[in-house]
C-alpha cells in the first residue's frame, strides 16, 4: 500500500464519521441560493456530471445540493431489459465484486471477505436462505445517478436498519478495511420473488447524509440500534415493486449489494470486477424454475 493510501485509511479511522456526515448533510440540504448554486456548479465541473440526462438540466433549478444529487432522469434514459429471465442492474456505477457466496462469506476485494450473517444484521435464520447463493456489489461514484432500482419483480417482506460505521466505500477502502460492508451503516431490504428470496442492501458511507426508500422515505431510526420492520398482511399492506422500479436512493453516494438464493442466477460472463454499469442493463440470467 502506498503512503497516500495508508494515510487515507488512517484518517478514516480517526475521523468522527457520524458527526462529519451529519454536518455535510446539513450543508447538502441548505437552500441558501448562492451557496447551493456554487456547490452544485463545482460538483458538476469536478466530477463531469452528465446533466443532459436529467429531467432538470440546469443546476439553478434545484432547491438544494441533495435535490440535485438525487435528481430523476428523463424517461427512457435507462431502458430496462424486459426479458422474462433477466436480472437487471440496480444502479449506475461499477461492479466492485460479483460471484458466489462461499461458506457464508462474501468477497469484498482481493484478500478480504465478510460475513453474510453480519451483513444481514446478525440473524442466522435470515442469512440461511442465501447460503451458497449469488451476490453482486455495485459501487456508485460521485458522478453517477444515485437512485437504486429493482433487479427483478419482488414483494417487500422485511426492512432492517443496521447501525454501523461510515467508512468510505471506494476501491481503496474496500481493499484495505476488513469487513467493510458488514461494518458500515446499512438498510437491508428483503423481497419475496418468483425465484425465492432476494436482498438489496443499501450501504452507507463517509459523508452519506441519508438513505431513503420509496415506501418508508428517509430511514432515520430513533436510536442507533437494529430496527426490523415487517411488511405482510398482518402488519402492513404488501408492497410489490416491478423489475426496474425505483427502490431507494442515496443522498451522497455509496454501494448497493444484491443477494439471490443458491442456483437462481448465472451472472453474465461480460460482467466482472470494475465493469461499468447502468440501471436496467442485464447482469445475469434466471436459471431457477418458477
Backbone torsions as a table, in degrees:
resi	resn	phi	psi	omega
1	UNK	NA	134.1	179.4
2	UNK	-70.5	162.2	178.6
3	UNK	-60.3	-40.8	-178.9
4	UNK	-61.0	-44.1	179.7
5	UNK	-68.0	-41.2	179.4
6	UNK	-60.8	-42.5	178.9
7	UNK	-64.0	-40.3	179.0
8	UNK	-59.7	-42.5	179.8
9	UNK	-68.8	-44.4	-179.3
10	UNK	-60.6	-43.2	-179.8
11	UNK	-59.9	-36.9	179.6
12	UNK	-65.1	-37.7	177.5
13	UNK	-66.6	-34.0	-175.3
14	UNK	-86.4	-21.1	-176.6
15	UNK	-73.1	137.2	171.4
16	UNK	-72.1	88.8	-166.5
17	UNK	-59.0	-47.6	-176.6
18	UNK	-71.1	-38.5	178.3
19	UNK	-63.2	-45.4	178.3
20	UNK	-62.0	-43.1	-178.6
21	UNK	-64.7	-39.1	177.6
22	UNK	-65.2	-39.7	179.4
23	UNK	-64.6	-47.0	178.7
24	UNK	-63.4	-36.6	178.2
25	UNK	-61.7	-40.0	177.8
26	UNK	-64.2	-42.1	177.7
27	UNK	-63.8	-40.5	-178.2
28	UNK	-68.6	-23.6	178.3
29	UNK	-88.5	-7.7	-176.4
30	UNK	-60.9	136.0	176.9
31	UNK	-108.8	16.0	173.6
32	UNK	-66.9	116.3	-166.1
33	UNK	-56.9	-51.8	-175.8
34	UNK	-64.2	-35.7	-177.5
35	UNK	-70.9	-50.2	-177.0
36	UNK	-66.7	-35.3	177.7
37	UNK	-63.3	-43.5	179.9
38	UNK	-65.6	-41.8	-179.3
39	UNK	-65.2	-46.4	-178.7
40	UNK	-65.9	-43.7	-179.4
41	UNK	-60.4	-44.2	178.5
42	UNK	-62.1	-44.2	-177.0
43	UNK	-62.9	-44.4	179.9
44	UNK	-60.0	-44.4	-179.8
45	UNK	-69.0	-42.8	-176.1
46	UNK	-65.2	-41.3	-173.9
47	UNK	-108.1	7.9	176.0
48	UNK	53.8	51.9	-178.6
49	UNK	-72.1	132.3	179.9
50	UNK	-84.6	93.3	-176.8
51	UNK	-78.0	-12.2	179.7
52	UNK	-66.7	-18.3	178.7
53	UNK	-83.0	-20.6	-173.1
54	UNK	-78.0	149.8	175.5
55	UNK	-57.6	-45.8	175.2
56	UNK	-105.0	107.9	-174.5
57	UNK	-78.9	-24.6	-177.9
58	UNK	-89.3	129.8	178.8
59	UNK	-66.0	-19.8	-179.8
60	UNK	-68.5	-19.4	-175.9
61	UNK	-82.0	-10.9	-177.3
62	UNK	-88.7	136.2	-177.2
63	UNK	-73.5	-26.0	-178.2
64	UNK	-153.2	168.3	176.2
65	UNK	-61.8	-41.0	-179.3
66	UNK	-63.2	-37.1	177.7
67	UNK	-64.4	-40.3	175.5
68	UNK	-64.4	-45.2	-173.9
69	UNK	-64.1	-34.0	-179.6
70	UNK	-100.3	25.4	-175.4
71	UNK	-55.5	138.6	173.6
72	UNK	-77.9	155.6	178.6
73	UNK	-99.2	159.5	176.1
74	UNK	-62.9	149.0	179.5
75	UNK	-58.0	134.1	177.7
76	UNK	90.1	-5.5	-179.3
77	UNK	-69.4	-26.4	178.6
78	UNK	-127.8	78.5	178.4
79	UNK	-60.3	138.7	-178.1
80	UNK	-96.4	127.5	175.4
81	UNK	-62.0	114.4	-173.0
82	UNK	-94.6	5.3	177.8
83	UNK	-58.7	138.5	-175.1
84	UNK	-60.9	-27.0	-176.5
85	UNK	-101.2	12.8	-175.8
86	UNK	-91.0	145.6	167.1
87	UNK	-109.7	124.2	-174.1
88	UNK	-104.9	158.1	-177.9
89	UNK	-68.9	135.3	-177.9
90	UNK	-81.4	-15.6	-172.2
91	UNK	-155.5	153.4	167.2
92	UNK	-69.8	147.0	177.8
93	UNK	152.1	-134.8	178.0
94	UNK	-149.5	146.4	177.3
95	UNK	-68.8	120.7	175.1
96	UNK	-80.9	-49.7	172.3
97	UNK	-154.3	156.7	178.4
98	UNK	-153.1	142.6	-179.6
99	UNK	161.5	-142.8	-174.6
100	UNK	-114.1	141.2	175.2
101	UNK	-77.5	119.0	-172.8
102	UNK	-115.3	120.3	178.8
103	UNK	51.6	40.7	176.6
104	UNK	74.7	15.8	-179.2
105	UNK	-122.0	144.5	179.9
106	UNK	-117.2	133.3	-179.9
107	UNK	-69.4	128.5	178.0
108	UNK	-99.1	-49.4	177.2
109	UNK	-166.2	170.1	-178.9
110	UNK	-53.1	121.8	179.2
111	UNK	88.4	-3.4	-178.2
112	UNK	-135.3	134.1	169.4
113	UNK	-138.0	179.3	-178.8
114	UNK	-150.0	165.5	-172.9
115	UNK	-81.0	130.7	173.9
116	UNK	-60.4	-43.0	179.8
117	UNK	-60.4	-46.5	179.5
118	UNK	-62.8	-41.9	180.0
119	UNK	-56.6	-39.8	-175.4
120	UNK	-91.2	14.9	172.9
121	UNK	97.4	12.3	174.7
122	UNK	88.6	8.1	-178.2
123	UNK	-98.5	112.4	-177.1
124	UNK	-67.8	-32.9	178.7
125	UNK	-67.2	-39.7	179.3
126	UNK	-64.2	-36.2	-177.3
127	UNK	-78.7	-22.7	-172.6
128	UNK	-55.2	-38.0	-177.3
129	UNK	-61.4	-25.5	-173.6
130	UNK	-103.2	4.8	177.3
131	UNK	-58.8	130.5	-178.3
132	UNK	62.8	18.3	178.2
133	UNK	-84.7	-159.4	-176.6
134	UNK	-117.3	150.7	178.1
135	UNK	-139.6	153.5	171.4
136	UNK	-141.5	132.3	-179.2
137	UNK	-116.4	121.9	-178.3
138	UNK	-114.4	123.3	177.4
139	UNK	-95.4	127.2	179.0
140	UNK	-98.3	118.4	179.3
141	UNK	-82.8	167.6	-178.8
142	UNK	-57.0	-30.6	-176.0
143	UNK	-81.6	-10.1	-172.3
144	UNK	-78.4	162.3	167.5
145	UNK	-68.1	130.2	-167.6
146	UNK	-110.8	31.4	171.0
147	UNK	-106.5	145.7	-176.2
148	UNK	-109.9	136.7	-172.9
149	UNK	-122.5	166.3	-175.7
150	UNK	-77.1	129.6	176.6
151	UNK	-70.3	-35.5	174.1
152	UNK	-144.3	168.9	176.8
153	UNK	-68.0	136.8	-179.5
154	UNK	-154.4	159.8	176.1
155	UNK	-107.6	120.8	-178.2
156	UNK	-61.7	129.7	-179.8
157	UNK	-112.5	-35.7	-172.7
158	UNK	-159.4	142.7	171.8
159	UNK	-125.6	130.2	-177.9
160	UNK	-123.1	119.8	171.2
161	UNK	-89.2	126.4	-179.9
162	UNK	-119.6	115.0	178.6
163	UNK	-69.0	159.3	178.9
164	UNK	179.4	-166.3	179.4
165	UNK	-83.9	180.0	-177.9
166	UNK	-135.3	59.3	172.8
167	UNK	-68.7	155.3	168.8
168	UNK	-59.4	155.7	179.9
169	UNK	-117.8	18.5	178.3
170	UNK	-71.1	175.3	-172.6
171	UNK	-62.6	-37.6	179.7
172	UNK	-60.2	-45.0	-179.9
173	UNK	-69.2	-41.1	179.5
174	UNK	-60.1	-32.3	-178.1
175	UNK	-84.0	-8.3	-172.3
176	UNK	-132.2	-7.8	177.6
177	UNK	-114.9	113.1	-177.0
178	UNK	-64.2	140.5	175.1
179	UNK	61.6	30.2	-171.7
180	UNK	-51.4	-53.5	-172.6
181	UNK	-73.9	-19.2	175.2
182	UNK	-94.0	1.5	177.0
183	UNK	-105.2	-32.7	-176.5
184	UNK	-75.9	155.2	173.4
185	UNK	-57.7	143.8	-176.0
186	UNK	-160.3	161.4	174.3
187	UNK	-121.6	119.2	-178.3
188	UNK	-99.1	123.7	179.4
189	UNK	-114.5	117.3	-178.5
190	UNK	-104.4	130.5	-177.8
191	UNK	-124.3	146.4	166.6
192	UNK	-92.5	130.5	178.8
193	UNK	-125.3	175.9	177.9
194	UNK	-67.5	-10.2	-175.3
195	UNK	-117.4	15.7	-176.6
196	UNK	108.9	-163.1	-176.9
197	UNK	-82.7	148.6	174.6
198	UNK	-134.0	141.2	174.6
199	UNK	-119.2	137.9	170.1
200	UNK	-122.1	119.6	-175.8
201	UNK	-111.2	124.8	177.2
202	UNK	-99.3	113.3	-173.3
203	UNK	-99.6	125.6	176.3
204	UNK	-73.6	169.3	-178.4
205	UNK	-156.6	175.0	178.1
206	UNK	-51.9	128.3	-179.3
207	UNK	64.0	8.3	171.8
208	UNK	-70.9	113.9	-172.5
209	UNK	-70.1	-35.1	-177.6
210	UNK	-171.8	165.7	174.5
211	UNK	-122.2	134.4	178.2
212	UNK	-121.5	150.2	168.9
213	UNK	-120.7	158.7	-176.0
214	UNK	-72.2	-20.0	-178.6
215	UNK	-97.3	-26.0	-175.3
216	UNK	-115.6	-7.7	-176.1
217	UNK	70.4	-145.6	-179.4
218	UNK	-66.4	125.6	-179.5
219	UNK	-88.4	101.6	-176.8
220	UNK	-134.7	80.8	177.8
221	UNK	-58.4	147.4	-177.8
222	UNK	-65.0	-21.5	176.2
223	UNK	-146.5	160.1	-176.3
224	UNK	-80.5	77.4	179.0
225	UNK	-145.2	156.7	178.4
226	UNK	-59.5	130.8	178.3
227	UNK	-127.8	122.8	-178.8
228	UNK	-108.8	127.6	177.6
229	UNK	-118.5	121.7	-179.9
230	UNK	-90.2	143.0	176.1
231	UNK	-126.6	96.7	176.7
232	UNK	-150.9	-179.3	-175.3
233	UNK	-64.4	-23.7	179.7
234	UNK	-84.2	-19.1	-176.2
235	UNK	-114.8	-52.7	-177.3
236	UNK	-145.5	159.3	177.4
237	UNK	-63.4	130.3	-179.4
238	UNK	-56.1	141.7	-179.8
239	UNK	-112.9	118.5	179.6
240	UNK	-108.7	127.2	178.1
241	UNK	-119.4	128.0	-179.1
242	UNK	-75.8	158.8	175.3
243	UNK	-54.9	129.3	-179.9
244	UNK	89.8	-10.3	179.2
245	UNK	-71.8	151.1	178.0
246	UNK	-67.1	137.8	179.9
247	UNK	-107.9	-45.0	-177.1
248	UNK	-169.2	-172.6	-178.5
249	UNK	-155.0	157.9	175.9
250	UNK	-107.6	133.7	168.3
251	UNK	-95.7	95.1	-169.6
252	UNK	83.4	116.5	-160.2
253	UNK	-54.3	172.6	-178.3
254	UNK	-170.1	-135.6	-173.0
255	UNK	-139.2	142.2	174.3
256	UNK	-118.6	133.7	179.5
257	UNK	-119.9	132.6	178.9
258	UNK	-114.5	133.9	177.8
259	UNK	-122.9	139.6	172.3
260	UNK	-127.7	159.9	177.2
261	UNK	-69.7	170.2	-179.9
262	UNK	-62.2	141.7	173.7
263	UNK	60.9	33.6	178.4
264	UNK	-106.4	-40.1	-171.7
265	UNK	-127.3	139.7	165.1
266	UNK	-109.4	116.9	178.7
267	UNK	-70.1	143.4	179.4
268	UNK	-62.3	137.8	-178.0
269	UNK	-62.8	-28.7	-179.1
270	UNK	-75.3	-12.4	-178.4
271	UNK	-99.0	113.0	-179.2
272	UNK	-141.9	-178.5	-178.4
273	UNK	-52.9	132.4	178.4
274	UNK	75.7	4.4	174.4
275	UNK	-65.1	129.9	175.9
276	UNK	-69.0	143.3	-176.6
277	UNK	-129.8	156.4	171.9
278	UNK	-132.2	146.9	175.9
279	UNK	-53.7	133.7	172.8
280	UNK	94.0	-16.3	178.5
281	UNK	-72.9	153.7	-179.7
282	UNK	-70.0	127.2	174.4
283	UNK	-100.5	-30.3	-175.9
284	UNK	-166.1	-176.2	-177.0
285	UNK	-124.6	133.6	175.4
286	UNK	-70.8	125.0	179.1
287	UNK	-109.6	-12.0	-178.8
288	UNK	-75.6	148.8	175.7
289	UNK	-84.4	136.9	-179.9
290	UNK	-77.9	NA	NA
